[in-house]
Every structure is written in structure tokens, then in C-alpha cells.
């Protein structure tokens, strides 16, 4: 279930740039406002992912696609 929830959040961030920005600024508020109810370990993983996105040197969307693929989610 953990990978599915994290994958769903990453997919939403890929498809909705405004959600992506809110997720980077305030992850818990962004997740709550979009109806995600994550456990603490999932929140920790999302925060870890968001902290690496800006420092990767890659395009943010491309980095998210790579992360999504690692969680078994393919961009349509």
C-alpha cells in the first residue's frame, strides 16, 4: 500500500504543477487539501523525495517521472 500511495502523490505532482509547488512548500497541507491521508512513514518518504527534487539538477518533471517509475507508476 505504501508504494501505491506514494506513487499516487508523485503522479498528482507530475500531472498538476500547482500541486507540485504546494507540495514542495508545505507537504502536509498540500496532501491534506488533496485528500491524501498518509501514515507518518509515507509522509517522511514524501518529504525526502521533495527535498531531493530541487537539488537534482534535472528537470523537475523528469525527476518526478523517474521517481514514479521507481514506485511502479508509468506516466500516460
C-alpha positions, 0 to 999 in steps of 0.5 A: 500500500505504501508504494501505491500511495506514494506513487499516487502523490508523485503522479498528482505532482507530475500531472498538476504543477500547482500541486507540485509547488504546494507540495514542495512548500508545505507537504502536509497541507498540500496532501491534506487539501488533496485528500491524501491521508498518509501514515507518518512513514509515507509522509517522511518518504514524501518529504525526502523525495521533495527535498531531493527534487530541487537539488537534482539538477534535472528537470523537475518533471523528469525527476518526478517521472523517474521517481514514479517509475521507481514506485511502479507508476508509468506516466500516460 
